[in-house]
Amino acid sequence: MTEPDKADHKSGETGNWRSDIGPFLTMGMELAFAVVGMFFIGRWIDSWLDIAPWGMFGGLILGVVGGFIRFFRRAMSMGTGGQAKRGG
């Protein structure tokens, strides 16, 4: 039997596929946590101020908007190779 080709397990020259997709998984989790977290903060505000469902809707909207802003900024900086942060 021959040794399996190591190129099959690696993506380019940067390392294995797990380290290559790690930033993308992190971005997705950050977006999900922002939406879900702000949703539950909004529900807590509803119960505290007795203004249901407006706190929930407000928290959900803030979570979606804030999460997508963070997601797209990070995606754009990854797409340009970090040039956006360096100013060039």
PDB file with SEQRES, HELIX, SHEET and CRYST1 records, atoms N, CA, C and O in Angstrom:
SEQRES   1 A   88  MET THR GLU PRO ASP LYS ALA ASP HIS LYS SER GLY GLU          
SEQRES   2 A   88  THR GLY ASN TRP ARG SER ASP ILE GLY PRO PHE LEU THR          
SEQRES   3 A   88  MET GLY MET GLU LEU ALA PHE ALA VAL VAL GLY MET PHE          
SEQRES   4 A   88  PHE ILE GLY ARG TRP ILE ASP SER TRP LEU ASP ILE ALA          
SEQRES   5 A   88  PRO TRP GLY MET PHE GLY GLY LEU ILE LEU GLY VAL VAL          
SEQRES   6 A   88  GLY GLY PHE ILE ARG PHE PHE ARG ARG ALA MET SER MET          
SEQRES   7 A   88  GLY THR GLY GLY GLN ALA LYS ARG GLY GLY                      
HELIX    1 AA1 LYS A    6  HIS A    9  5                                   4    
HELIX    2 AA2 TRP A   17  LEU A   49  1                                  33    
HELIX    3 AA3 TRP A   54  GLY A   79  1                                  26    
HELIX    4 AA4 GLN A   83  ARG A   86  1                                   4    
CRYST1    1.000    1.000    1.000  90.00  90.00  90.00 P 1           1          
ATOM      1  N   MET A   1       0.846  -1.178   0.000  1.00  0.00           N  
ATOM      2  CA  MET A   1       0.000   0.000   0.000  1.00  0.00           C  
ATOM      3  C   MET A   1       0.889   1.238   0.000  1.00  0.00           C  
ATOM      4  O   MET A   1       1.962   1.259   0.603  1.00  0.00           O  
ATOM      5  N   THR A   2       0.430   2.229  -0.668  1.00  0.00           N  
ATOM      6  CA  THR A   2       1.192   3.463  -0.733  1.00  0.00           C  
ATOM      7  C   THR A   2       0.664   4.461   0.280  1.00  0.00           C  
ATOM      8  O   THR A   2      -0.482   4.383   0.724  1.00  0.00           O  
ATOM      9  N   GLU A   3       1.519   5.389   0.629  1.00  0.00           N  
ATOM     10  CA  GLU A   3       1.130   6.434   1.564  1.00  0.00           C  
ATOM     11  C   GLU A   3       0.160   7.382   0.859  1.00  0.00           C  
ATOM     12  O   GLU A   3       0.403   7.771  -0.283  1.00  0.00           O  
ATOM     13  N   PRO A   4      -0.950   7.763   1.532  1.00  0.00           N  
ATOM     14  CA  PRO A   4      -1.894   8.670   0.877  1.00  0.00           C  
ATOM     15  C   PRO A   4      -1.240  10.007   0.553  1.00  0.00           C  
ATOM     16  O   PRO A   4      -0.375  10.491   1.283  1.00  0.00           O  
ATOM     17  N   ASP A   5      -1.663  10.570  -0.526  1.00  0.00           N  
ATOM     18  CA  ASP A   5      -1.099  11.839  -0.965  1.00  0.00           C  
ATOM     19  C   ASP A   5      -1.501  12.935   0.024  1.00  0.00           C  
ATOM     20  O   ASP A   5      -2.687  13.154   0.274  1.00  0.00           O  
ATOM     21  N   LYS A   6      -0.511  13.613   0.575  1.00  0.00           N  
ATOM     22  CA  LYS A   6      -0.783  14.642   1.572  1.00  0.00           C  
ATOM     23  C   LYS A   6      -1.454  15.860   0.959  1.00  0.00           C  
ATOM     24  O   LYS A   6      -2.080  16.637   1.681  1.00  0.00           O  
ATOM     25  N   ALA A   7      -1.347  16.047  -0.324  1.00  0.00           N  
ATOM     26  CA  ALA A   7      -1.984  17.188  -0.975  1.00  0.00           C  
ATOM     27  C   ALA A   7      -3.506  17.055  -0.945  1.00  0.00           C  
ATOM     28  O   ALA A   7      -4.215  18.059  -1.020  1.00  0.00           O  
ATOM     29  N   ASP A   8      -4.018  15.814  -0.836  1.00  0.00           N  
ATOM     30  CA  ASP A   8      -5.453  15.608  -0.764  1.00  0.00           C  
ATOM     31  C   ASP A   8      -6.032  16.179   0.521  1.00  0.00           C  
ATOM     32  O   ASP A   8      -7.195  16.580   0.551  1.00  0.00           O  
ATOM     33  N   HIS A   9      -5.252  16.219   1.561  1.00  0.00           N  
ATOM     34  CA  HIS A   9      -5.734  16.656   2.859  1.00  0.00           C  
ATOM     35  C   HIS A   9      -5.467  18.129   3.135  1.00  0.00           C  
ATOM     36  O   HIS A   9      -5.909  18.664   4.152  1.00  0.00           O  
ATOM     37  N   LYS A  10      -4.755  18.776   2.246  1.00  0.00           N  
ATOM     38  CA  LYS A  10      -4.411  20.176   2.475  1.00  0.00           C  
ATOM     39  C   LYS A  10      -5.022  21.056   1.399  1.00  0.00           C  
ATOM     40  O   LYS A  10      -5.201  20.644   0.253  1.00  0.00           O  
ATOM     41  N   SER A  11      -5.333  22.263   1.797  1.00  0.00           N  
ATOM     42  CA  SER A  11      -5.876  23.239   0.862  1.00  0.00           C  
ATOM     43  C   SER A  11      -4.790  24.275   0.587  1.00  0.00           C  
ATOM     44  O   SER A  11      -4.503  25.117   1.437  1.00  0.00           O  
ATOM     45  N   GLY A  12      -4.201  24.215  -0.568  1.00  0.00           N  
ATOM     46  CA  GLY A  12      -3.131  25.156  -0.896  1.00  0.00           C  
ATOM     47  C   GLY A  12      -1.906  24.903  -0.050  1.00  0.00           C  
ATOM     48  O   GLY A  12      -1.566  23.759   0.253  1.00  0.00           O  
ATOM     49  N   GLU A  13      -1.249  25.977   0.326  1.00  0.00           N  
ATOM     50  CA  GLU A  13      -0.040  25.864   1.122  1.00  0.00           C  
ATOM     51  C   GLU A  13      -0.242  26.360   2.539  1.00  0.00           C  
ATOM     52  O   GLU A  13       0.717  26.409   3.310  1.00  0.00           O  
ATOM     53  N   THR A  14      -1.471  26.734   2.908  1.00  0.00           N  
ATOM     54  CA  THR A  14      -1.700  27.361   4.199  1.00  0.00           C  
ATOM     55  C   THR A  14      -1.930  26.376   5.329  1.00  0.00           C  
ATOM     56  O   THR A  14      -1.768  26.750   6.491  1.00  0.00           O  
ATOM     57  N   GLY A  15      -2.293  25.157   5.049  1.00  0.00           N  
ATOM     58  CA  GLY A  15      -2.544  24.197   6.109  1.00  0.00           C  
ATOM     59  C   GLY A  15      -3.718  23.317   5.764  1.00  0.00           C  
ATOM     60  O   GLY A  15      -4.109  23.207   4.602  1.00  0.00           O  
ATOM     61  N   ASN A  16      -4.279  22.691   6.778  1.00  0.00           N  
ATOM     62  CA  ASN A  16      -5.377  21.780   6.497  1.00  0.00           C  
ATOM     63  C   ASN A  16      -6.689  22.540   6.328  1.00  0.00           C  
ATOM     64  O   ASN A  16      -6.764  23.736   6.608  1.00  0.00           O  
ATOM     65  N   TRP A  17      -7.707  21.843   5.873  1.00  0.00           N  
ATOM     66  CA  TRP A  17      -8.987  22.473   5.544  1.00  0.00           C  
ATOM     67  C   TRP A  17      -9.689  23.031   6.770  1.00  0.00           C  
ATOM     68  O   TRP A  17     -10.461  23.983   6.650  1.00  0.00           O  
ATOM     69  N   ARG A  18      -9.444  22.466   7.942  1.00  0.00           N  
ATOM     70  CA  ARG A  18     -10.094  22.969   9.162  1.00  0.00           C  
ATOM     71  C   ARG A  18      -9.639  24.389   9.481  1.00  0.00           C  
ATOM     72  O   ARG A  18     -10.447  25.236   9.861  1.00  0.00           O  
ATOM     73  N   SER A  19      -8.360  24.642   9.328  1.00  0.00           N  
ATOM     74  CA  SER A  19      -7.868  25.995   9.605  1.00  0.00           C  
ATOM     75  C   SER A  19      -8.278  26.963   8.507  1.00  0.00           C  
ATOM     76  O   SER A  19      -8.359  28.168   8.745  1.00  0.00           O  
ATOM     77  N   ASP A  20      -8.537  26.456   7.311  1.00  0.00           N  
ATOM     78  CA  ASP A  20      -8.972  27.329   6.219  1.00  0.00           C  
ATOM     79  C   ASP A  20     -10.417  27.783   6.393  1.00  0.00           C  
ATOM     80  O   ASP A  20     -10.745  28.917   6.043  1.00  0.00           O  
ATOM     81  N   ILE A  21     -11.290  26.923   6.926  1.00  0.00           N  
ATOM     82  CA  ILE A  21     -12.694  27.307   7.068  1.00  0.00           C  
ATOM     83  C   ILE A  21     -13.006  27.890   8.435  1.00  0.00           C  
ATOM     84  O   ILE A  21     -14.121  28.362   8.660  1.00  0.00           O  
ATOM     85  N   GLY A  22     -12.055  27.869   9.346  1.00  0.00           N  
ATOM     86  CA  GLY A  22     -12.275  28.387  10.691  1.00  0.00           C  
ATOM     87  C   GLY A  22     -12.795  29.810  10.744  1.00  0.00           C  
ATOM     88  O   GLY A  22     -13.762  30.067  11.461  1.00  0.00           O  
ATOM     89  N   PRO A  23     -12.195  30.758  10.010  1.00  0.00           N  
ATOM     90  CA  PRO A  23     -12.705  32.132  10.053  1.00  0.00           C  
ATOM     91  C   PRO A  23     -14.141  32.254   9.555  1.00  0.00           C  
ATOM     92  O   PRO A  23     -14.904  33.080  10.057  1.00  0.00           O  
ATOM     93  N   PHE A  24     -14.512  31.437   8.573  1.00  0.00           N  
ATOM     94  CA  PHE A  24     -15.872  31.503   8.045  1.00  0.00           C  
ATOM     95  C   PHE A  24     -16.885  30.960   9.052  1.00  0.00           C  
ATOM     96  O   PHE A  24     -17.983  31.499   9.196  1.00  0.00           O  
ATOM     97  N   LEU A  25     -16.506  29.895   9.740  1.00  0.00           N  
ATOM     98  CA  LEU A  25     -17.388  29.365  10.776  1.00  0.00           C  
ATOM     99  C   LEU A  25     -17.536  30.357  11.926  1.00  0.00           C  
ATOM    100  O   LEU A  25     -18.619  30.502  12.492  1.00  0.00           O  
ATOM    101  N   THR A  26     -16.460  31.029  12.263  1.00  0.00           N  
ATOM    102  CA  THR A  26     -16.503  32.038  13.315  1.00  0.00           C  
ATOM    103  C   THR A  26     -17.437  33.180  12.934  1.00  0.00           C  
ATOM    104  O   THR A  26     -18.206  33.661  13.767  1.00  0.00           O  
ATOM    105  N   MET A  27     -17.370  33.612  11.688  1.00  0.00           N  
ATOM    106  CA  MET A  27     -18.253  34.689  11.231  1.00  0.00           C  
ATOM    107  C   MET A  27     -19.715  34.286  11.331  1.00  0.00           C  
ATOM    108  O   MET A  27     -20.551  35.084  11.756  1.00  0.00           O  
ATOM    109  N   GLY A  28     -20.031  33.065  10.946  1.00  0.00           N  
ATOM    110  CA  GLY A  28     -21.413  32.588  11.029  1.00  0.00           C  
ATOM    111  C   GLY A  28     -21.901  32.497  12.458  1.00  0.00           C  
ATOM    112  O   GLY A  28     -23.044  32.843  12.756  1.00  0.00           O  
ATOM    113  N   MET A  29     -21.034  32.031  13.343  1.00  0.00           N  
ATOM    114  CA  MET A  29     -21.432  31.924  14.746  1.00  0.00           C  
ATOM    115  C   MET A  29     -21.607  33.302  15.375  1.00  0.00           C  
ATOM    116  O   MET A  29     -22.519  33.498  16.178  1.00  0.00           O  
ATOM    117  N   GLU A  30     -20.754  34.254  15.026  1.00  0.00           N  
ATOM    118  CA  GLU A  30     -20.906  35.616  15.544  1.00  0.00           C  
ATOM    119  C   GLU A  30     -22.232  36.222  15.109  1.00  0.00           C  
ATOM    120  O   GLU A  30     -22.902  36.884  15.902  1.00  0.00           O  
ATOM    121  N   LEU A  31     -22.613  36.002  13.859  1.00  0.00           N  
ATOM    122  CA  LEU A  31     -23.887  36.506  13.364  1.00  0.00           C  
ATOM    123  C   LEU A  31     -25.049  35.868  14.113  1.00  0.00           C  
ATOM    124  O   LEU A  31     -25.974  36.560  14.538  1.00  0.00           O  
ATOM    125  N   ALA A  32     -25.001  34.564  14.274  1.00  0.00           N  
ATOM    126  CA  ALA A  32     -26.078  33.866  14.980  1.00  0.00           C  
ATOM    127  C   ALA A  32     -26.173  34.303  16.436  1.00  0.00           C  
ATOM    128  O   ALA A  32     -27.273  34.524  16.943  1.00  0.00           O  
ATOM    129  N   PHE A  33     -25.045  34.429  17.108  1.00  0.00           N  
ATOM    130  CA  PHE A  33     -25.070  34.849  18.514  1.00  0.00           C  
ATOM    131  C   PHE A  33     -25.574  36.274  18.668  1.00  0.00           C  
ATOM    132  O   PHE A  33     -26.269  36.579  19.638  1.00  0.00           O  
ATOM    133  N   ALA A  34     -25.237  37.153  17.731  1.00  0.00           N  
ATOM    134  CA  ALA A  34     -25.724  38.531  17.803  1.00  0.00           C  
ATOM    135  C   ALA A  34     -27.241  38.570  17.688  1.00  0.00           C  
ATOM    136  O   ALA A  34     -27.906  39.267  18.454  1.00  0.00           O  
ATOM    137  N   VAL A  35     -27.788  37.829  16.739  1.00  0.00           N  
ATOM    138  CA  VAL A  35     -29.238  37.831  16.531  1.00  0.00           C  
ATOM    139  C   VAL A  35     -29.956  37.201  17.718  1.00  0.00           C  
ATOM    140  O   VAL A  35     -30.892  37.787  18.263  1.00  0.00           O  
ATOM    141  N   VAL A  36     -29.526  36.020  18.115  1.00  0.00           N  
ATOM    142  CA  VAL A  36     -30.183  35.319  19.216  1.00  0.00           C  
ATOM    143  C   VAL A  36     -29.998  36.054  20.535  1.00  0.00           C  
ATOM    144  O   VAL A  36     -30.938  36.170  21.321  1.00  0.00           O  
ATOM    145  N   GLY A  37     -28.797  36.546  20.780  1.00  0.00           N  
ATOM    146  CA  GLY A  37     -28.533  37.267  22.023  1.00  0.00           C  
ATOM    147  C   GLY A  37     -29.374  38.519  22.157  1.00  0.00           C  
ATOM    148  O   GLY A  37     -29.953  38.764  23.216  1.00  0.00           O  
ATOM    149  N   MET A  38     -29.452  39.320  21.097  1.00  0.00           N  
ATOM    150  CA  MET A  38     -30.254  40.537  21.156  1.00  0.00           C  
ATOM    151  C   MET A  38     -31.750  40.227  21.224  1.00  0.00           C  
ATOM    152  O   MET A  38     -32.512  40.987  21.822  1.00  0.00           O  
ATOM    153  N   PHE A  39     -32.172  39.127  20.620  1.00  0.00           N  
ATOM    154  CA  PHE A  39     -33.565  38.699  20.733  1.00  0.00           C  
ATOM    155  C   PHE A  39     -33.922  38.450  22.197  1.00  0.00           C  
ATOM    156  O   PHE A  39     -34.955  38.919  22.674  1.00  0.00           O  
ATOM    157  N   PHE A  40     -33.075  37.719  22.904  1.00  0.00           N  
ATOM    158  CA  PHE A  40     -33.371  37.406  24.304  1.00  0.00           C  
ATOM    159  C   PHE A  40     -33.207  38.625  25.210  1.00  0.00           C  
ATOM    160  O   PHE A  40     -33.918  38.745  26.207  1.00  0.00           O  
ATOM    161  N   ILE A  41     -32.302  39.515  24.892  1.00  0.00           N  
ATOM    162  CA  ILE A  41     -32.210  40.763  25.649  1.00  0.00           C  
ATOM    163  C   ILE A  41     -33.487  41.571  25.451  1.00  0.00           C  
ATOM    164  O   ILE A  41     -34.000  42.164  26.400  1.00  0.00           O  
ATOM    165  N   GLY A  42     -34.002  41.598  24.225  1.00  0.00           N  
ATOM    166  CA  GLY A  42     -35.270  42.273  23.959  1.00  0.00           C  
ATOM    167  C   GLY A  42     -36.434  41.651  24.715  1.00  0.00           C  
ATOM    168  O   GLY A  42     -37.308  42.364  25.206  1.00  0.00           O  
ATOM    169  N   ARG A  43     -36.451  40.332  24.810  1.00  0.00           N  
ATOM    170  CA  ARG A  43     -37.511  39.675  25.591  1.00  0.00           C  
ATOM    171  C   ARG A  43     -37.393  40.009  27.064  1.00  0.00           C  
ATOM    172  O   ARG A  43     -38.403  40.173  27.747  1.00  0.00           O  
ATOM    173  N   TRP A  44     -36.167  40.112  27.562  1.00  0.00           N  
ATOM    174  CA  TRP A  44     -35.987  40.480  28.962  1.00  0.00           C  
ATOM    175  C   TRP A  44     -36.483  41.911  29.195  1.00  0.00           C  
ATOM    176  O   TRP A  44     -37.124  42.194  30.207  1.00  0.00           O  
ATOM    177  N   ILE A  45     -36.187  42.803  28.260  1.00  0.00           N  
ATOM    178  CA  ILE A  45     -36.675  44.184  28.370  1.00  0.00           C  
ATOM    179  C   ILE A  45     -38.197  44.207  28.336  1.00  0.00           C  
ATOM    180  O   ILE A  45     -38.818  44.987  29.058  1.00  0.00           O  
ATOM    181  N   ASP A  46     -38.809  43.363  27.506  1.00  0.00           N  
ATOM    182  CA  ASP A  46     -40.271  43.256  27.476  1.00  0.00           C  
ATOM    183  C   ASP A  46     -40.833  42.906  28.842  1.00  0.00           C  
ATOM    184  O   ASP A  46     -41.783  43.535  29.307  1.00  0.00           O  
ATOM    185  N   SER A  47     -40.256  41.915  29.477  1.00  0.00           N  
ATOM    186  CA  SER A  47     -40.777  41.490  30.785  1.00  0.00           C  
ATOM    187  C   SER A  47     -40.483  42.529  31.866  1.00  0.00           C  
ATOM    188  O   SER A  47     -41.262  42.679  32.807  1.00  0.00           O  
ATOM    189  N   TRP A  48     -39.380  43.237  31.740  1.00  0.00           N  
ATOM    190  CA  TRP A  48     -39.003  44.241  32.731  1.00  0.00           C  
ATOM    191  C   TRP A  48     -39.881  45.487  32.634  1.00  0.00           C  
ATOM    192  O   TRP A  48     -40.341  46.011  33.648  1.00  0.00           O  
ATOM    193  N   LEU A  49     -40.109  45.958  31.407  1.00  0.00           N  
ATOM    194  CA  LEU A  49     -40.876  47.183  31.209  1.00  0.00           C  
ATOM    195  C   LEU A  49     -42.337  46.937  30.821  1.00  0.00           C  
ATOM    196  O   LEU A  49     -43.111  47.886  30.696  1.00  0.00           O  
ATOM    197  N   ASP A  50     -42.712  45.683  30.632  1.00  0.00           N  
ATOM    198  CA  ASP A  50     -44.065  45.288  30.238  1.00  0.00           C  
ATOM    199  C   ASP A  50     -44.495  45.998  28.951  1.00  0.00           C  
ATOM    200  O   ASP A  50     -45.555  46.623  28.897  1.00  0.00           O  
ATOM    201  N   ILE A  51     -43.661  45.891  27.922  1.00  0.00           N  
ATOM    202  CA  ILE A  51     -43.951  46.528  26.641  1.00  0.00           C  
ATOM    203  C   ILE A  51     -43.976  45.513  25.497  1.00  0.00           C  
ATOM    204  O   ILE A  51     -43.723  45.869  24.346  1.00  0.00           O  
ATOM    205  N   ALA A  52     -44.279  44.264  25.808  1.00  0.00           N  
ATOM    206  CA  ALA A  52     -44.238  43.205  24.801  1.00  0.00           C  
ATOM    207  C   ALA A  52     -45.107  43.568  23.604  1.00  0.00           C  
ATOM    208  O   ALA A  52     -46.171  44.160  23.787  1.00  0.00           O  
ATOM    209  N   PRO A  53     -44.706  43.246  22.434  1.00  0.00           N  
ATOM    210  CA  PRO A  53     -43.523  42.579  21.913  1.00  0.00           C  
ATOM    211  C   PRO A  53     -42.467  43.537  21.382  1.00  0.00           C  
ATOM    212  O   PRO A  53     -41.577  43.111  20.645  1.00  0.00           O  
ATOM    213  N   TRP A  54     -42.537  44.811  21.730  1.00  0.00           N  
ATOM    214  CA  TRP A  54     -41.671  45.810  21.108  1.00  0.00           C  
ATOM    215  C   TRP A  54     -40.201  45.646  21.482  1.00  0.00           C  
ATOM    216  O   TRP A  54     -39.338  45.878  20.636  1.00  0.00           O  
ATOM    217  N   GLY A  55     -39.896  45.271  22.668  1.00  0.00           N  
ATOM    218  CA  GLY A  55     -38.502  45.039  23.042  1.00  0.00           C  
ATOM    219  C   GLY A  55     -37.902  43.878  22.270  1.00  0.00           C  
ATOM    220  O   GLY A  55     -36.744  43.923  21.856  1.00  0.00           O  
ATOM    221  N   MET A  56     -38.711  42.828  22.079  1.00  0.00           N  
ATOM    222  CA  MET A  56     -38.252  41.673  21.322  1.00  0.00           C  
ATOM    223  C   MET A  56     -37.968  42.061  19.874  1.00  0.00           C  
ATOM    224  O   MET A  56     -36.938  41.687  19.315  1.00  0.00           O  
ATOM    225  N   PHE A  57     -38.893  42.815  19.270  1.00  0.00           N  
ATOM    226  CA  PHE A  57     -38.680  43.246  17.888  1.00  0.00           C  
ATOM    227  C   PHE A  57     -37.480  44.180  17.772  1.00  0.00           C  
ATOM    228  O   PHE A  57     -36.681  44.059  16.844  1.00  0.00           O  
ATOM    229  N   GLY A  58     -37.358  45.098  18.704  1.00  0.00           N  
ATOM    230  CA  GLY A  58     -36.221  46.010  18.688  1.00  0.00           C  
ATOM    231  C   GLY A  58     -34.901  45.280  18.851  1.00  0.00           C  
ATOM    232  O   GLY A  58     -33.937  45.560  18.139  1.00  0.00           O  
ATOM    233  N   GLY A  59     -34.859  44.349  19.782  1.00  0.00           N  
ATOM    234  CA  GLY A  59     -33.643  43.564  19.982  1.00  0.00           C  
ATOM    235  C   GLY A  59     -33.306  42.716  18.775  1.00  0.00           C  
ATOM    236  O   GLY A  59     -32.139  42.586  18.404  1.00  0.00           O  
ATOM    237  N   LEU A  60     -34.331  42.137  18.161  1.00  0.00           N  
ATOM    238  CA  LEU A  60     -34.114  41.317  16.974  1.00  0.00           C  
ATOM    239  C   LEU A  60     -33.569  42.165  15.826  1.00  0.00           C  
ATOM    240  O   LEU A  60     -32.637  41.751  15.136  1.00  0.00           O  
ATOM    241  N   ILE A  61     -34.138  43.333  15.622  1.00  0.00           N  
ATOM    242  CA  ILE A  61     -33.670  44.207  14.552  1.00  0.00           C  
ATOM    243  C   ILE A  61     -32.239  44.667  14.823  1.00  0.00           C  
ATOM    244  O   ILE A  61     -31.401  44.651  13.922  1.00  0.00           O  
ATOM    245  N   LEU A  62     -31.958  45.076  16.063  1.00  0.00           N  
ATOM    246  CA  LEU A  62     -30.589  45.482  16.399  1.00  0.00           C  
ATOM    247  C   LEU A  62     -29.598  44.342  16.205  1.00  0.00           C  
ATOM    248  O   LEU A  62     -28.492  44.557  15.710  1.00  0.00           O  
ATOM    249  N   GLY A  63     -29.990  43.127  16.592  1.00  0.00           N  
ATOM    250  CA  GLY A  63     -29.115  41.976  16.421  1.00  0.00           C  
ATOM    251  C   GLY A  63     -28.840  41.664  14.966  1.00  0.00           C  
ATOM    252  O   GLY A  63     -27.704  41.370  14.593  1.00  0.00           O  
ATOM    253  N   VAL A  64     -29.883  41.727  14.132  1.00  0.00           N  
ATOM    254  CA  VAL A  64     -29.707  41.444  12.707  1.00  0.00           C  
ATOM    255  C   VAL A  64     -28.836  42.511  12.050  1.00  0.00           C  
ATOM    256  O   VAL A  64     -27.892  42.192  11.328  1.00  0.00           O  
ATOM    257  N   VAL A  65     -29.159  43.779  12.303  1.00  0.00           N  
ATOM    258  CA  VAL A  65     -28.389  44.863  11.682  1.00  0.00           C  
ATOM    259  C   VAL A  65     -26.938  44.850  12.165  1.00  0.00           C  
ATOM    260  O   VAL A  65     -26.012  44.908  11.356  1.00  0.00           O  
ATOM    261  N   GLY A  66     -26.744  44.775  13.469  1.00  0.00           N  
ATOM    262  CA  GLY A  66     -25.379  44.759  14.001  1.00  0.00           C  
ATOM    263  C   GLY A  66     -24.601  43.529  13.566  1.00  0.00           C  
ATOM    264  O   GLY A  66     -23.418  43.621  13.238  1.00  0.00           O  
ATOM    265  N   GLY A  67     -25.259  42.384  13.562  1.00  0.00           N  
ATOM    266  CA  GLY A  67     -24.596  41.154  13.140  1.00  0.00           C  
ATOM    267  C   GLY A  67     -24.190  41.185  11.683  1.00  0.00           C  
ATOM    268  O   GLY A  67     -23.093  40.748  11.334  1.00  0.00           O  
ATOM    269  N   PHE A  68     -25.075  41.704  10.814  1.00  0.00           N  
ATOM    270  CA  PHE A  68     -24.735  41.768   9.395  1.00  0.00           C  
ATOM    271  C   PHE A  68     -23.659  42.805   9.111  1.00  0.00           C  
ATOM    272  O   PHE A  68     -22.813  42.595   8.241  1.00  0.00           O  
ATOM    273  N   ILE A  69     -23.677  43.921   9.831  1.00  0.00           N  
ATOM    274  CA  ILE A  69     -22.609  44.910   9.641  1.00  0.00           C  
ATOM    275  C   ILE A  69     -21.267  44.288   9.981  1.00  0.00           C  
ATOM    276  O   ILE A  69     -20.301  44.430   9.232  1.00  0.00           O  
ATOM    277  N   ARG A  70     -21.208  43.599  11.112  1.00  0.00           N  
ATOM    278  CA  ARG A  70     -19.964  42.932  11.521  1.00  0.00           C  
ATOM    279  C   ARG A  70     -19.563  41.860  10.508  1.00  0.00           C  
ATOM    280  O   ARG A  70     -18.392  41.741  10.147  1.00  0.00           O  
ATOM    281  N   PHE A  71     -20.549  41.082  10.056  1.00  0.00           N  
ATOM    282  CA  PHE A  71     -20.307  40.009   9.103  1.00  0.00           C  
ATOM    283  C   PHE A  71     -19.735  40.567   7.799  1.00  0.00           C  
ATOM    284  O   PHE A  71     -18.726  40.064   7.304  1.00  0.00           O  
ATOM    285  N   PHE A  72     -20.363  41.593   7.241  1.00  0.00           N  
ATOM    286  CA  PHE A  72     -19.910  42.116   5.958  1.00  0.00           C  
ATOM    287  C   PHE A  72     -18.577  42.845   6.064  1.00  0.00           C  
ATOM    288  O   PHE A  72     -17.762  42.762   5.145  1.00  0.00           O  
ATOM    289  N   ARG A  73     -18.339  43.551   7.151  1.00  0.00           N  
ATOM    290  CA  ARG A  73     -17.035  44.197   7.321  1.00  0.00           C  
ATOM    291  C   ARG A  73     -15.929  43.158   7.371  1.00  0.00           C  
ATOM    292  O   ARG A  73     -14.875  43.326   6.758  1.00  0.00           O  
ATOM    293  N   ARG A  74     -16.178  42.091   8.102  1.00  0.00           N  
ATOM    294  CA  ARG A  74     -15.152  41.056   8.215  1.00  0.00           C  
ATOM    295  C   ARG A  74     -14.961  40.320   6.895  1.00  0.00           C  
ATOM    296  O   ARG A  74     -13.838  39.989   6.515  1.00  0.00           O  
ATOM    297  N   ALA A  75     -16.072  40.066   6.197  1.00  0.00           N  
ATOM    298  CA  ALA A  75     -15.985  39.384   4.904  1.00  0.00           C  
ATOM    299  C   ALA A  75     -15.234  40.235   3.892  1.00  0.00           C  
ATOM    300  O   ALA A  75     -14.443  39.711   3.108  1.00  0.00           O  
ATOM    301  N   MET A  76     -15.471  41.536   3.900  1.00  0.00           N  
ATOM    302  CA  MET A  76     -14.769  42.411   2.969  1.00  0.00           C  
ATOM    303  C   MET A  76     -13.278  42.481   3.292  1.00  0.00           C  
ATOM    304  O   MET A  76     -12.448  42.513   2.383  1.00  0.00           O  
ATOM    305  N   SER A  77     -12.938  42.506   4.571  1.00  0.00           N  
ATOM    306  CA  SER A  77     -11.513  42.542   4.915  1.00  0.00           C  
ATOM    307  C   SER A  77     -10.833  41.216   4.585  1.00  0.00           C  
ATOM    308  O   SER A  77      -9.645  41.198   4.261  1.00  0.00           O  
ATOM    309  N   MET A  78     -11.563  40.116   4.665  1.00  0.00           N  
ATOM    310  CA  MET A  78     -10.983  38.826   4.287  1.00  0.00           C  
ATOM    311  C   MET A  78     -10.816  38.741   2.777  1.00  0.00           C  
ATOM    312  O   MET A  78      -9.844  38.165   2.287  1.00  0.00           O  
ATOM    313  N   GLY A  79     -11.763  39.314   2.040  1.00  0.00           N  
ATOM    314  CA  GLY A  79     -11.707  39.272   0.587  1.00  0.00           C  
ATOM    315  C   GLY A  79     -10.584  40.103   0.011  1.00  0.00           C  
ATOM    316  O   GLY A  79     -10.038  39.774  -1.042  1.00  0.00           O  
ATOM    317  N   THR A  80     -10.239  41.170   0.688  1.00  0.00           N  
ATOM    318  CA  THR A  80      -9.163  42.024   0.187  1.00  0.00           C  
ATOM    319  C   THR A  80      -7.819  41.654   0.798  1.00  0.00           C  
ATOM    320  O   THR A  80      -6.821  42.332   0.554  1.00  0.00           O  
ATOM    321  N   GLY A  81      -7.783  40.617   1.565  1.00  0.00           N  
ATOM    322  CA  GLY A  81      -6.532  40.182   2.180  1.00  0.00           C  
ATOM    323  C   GLY A  81      -6.095  41.088   3.314  1.00  0.00           C  
ATOM    324  O   GLY A  81      -4.907  41.182   3.625  1.00  0.00           O  
ATOM    325  N   GLY A  82      -7.064  41.759   3.934  1.00  0.00           N  
ATOM    326  CA  GLY A  82      -6.732  42.629   5.042  1.00  0.00           C  
ATOM    327  C   GLY A  82      -6.255  44.005   4.619  1.00  0.00           C  
ATOM    328  O   GLY A  82      -5.781  44.771   5.458  1.00  0.00           O  
ATOM    329  N   GLN A  83      -6.366  44.341   3.337  1.00  0.00           N  
ATOM    330  CA  GLN A  83      -5.904  45.643   2.864  1.00  0.00           C  
ATOM    331  C   GLN A  83      -6.766  46.780   3.379  1.00  0.00           C  
ATOM    332  O   GLN A  83      -6.289  47.908   3.498  1.00  0.00           O  
ATOM    333  N   ALA A  84      -8.038  46.501   3.689  1.00  0.00           N  
ATOM    334  CA  ALA A  84      -8.917  47.548   4.173  1.00  0.00           C  
ATOM    335  C   ALA A  84      -8.437  48.094   5.521  1.00  0.00           C  
ATOM    336  O   ALA A  84      -8.586  49.284   5.796  1.00  0.00           O  
ATOM    337  N   LYS A  85      -7.867  47.237   6.352  1.00  0.00           N  
ATOM    338  CA  LYS A  85      -7.368  47.675   7.650  1.00  0.00           C  
ATOM    339  C   LYS A  85      -6.044  48.415   7.517  1.00  0.00           C  
ATOM    340  O   LYS A  85      -5.720  49.260   8.350  1.00  0.00           O  
ATOM    341  N   ARG A  86      -5.276  48.103   6.473  1.00  0.00           N  
ATOM    342  CA  ARG A  86      -3.980  48.738   6.295  1.00  0.00           C  
ATOM    343  C   ARG A  86      -4.093  50.065   5.549  1.00  0.00           C  
ATOM    344  O   ARG A  86      -3.139  50.840   5.482  1.00  0.00           O  
ATOM    345  N   GLY A  87      -5.283  50.310   4.990  1.00  0.00           N  
ATOM    346  CA  GLY A  87      -5.481  51.574   4.304  1.00  0.00           C  
ATOM    347  C   GLY A  87      -4.953  51.599   2.873  1.00  0.00           C  
ATOM    348  O   GLY A  87      -4.636  52.673   2.360  1.00  0.00           O  
ATOM    349  N   GLY A  88      -4.851  50.449   2.219  1.00  0.00           N  
ATOM    350  CA  GLY A  88      -4.310  50.485   0.869  1.00  0.00           C  
ATOM    351  C   GLY A  88      -4.733  49.415   0.024  1.00  0.00           C  
ATOM    352  O   GLY A  88      -4.333  49.351  -1.139  1.00  0.00           O  
TER     353      GLY A  88                                                      
END                                                                             
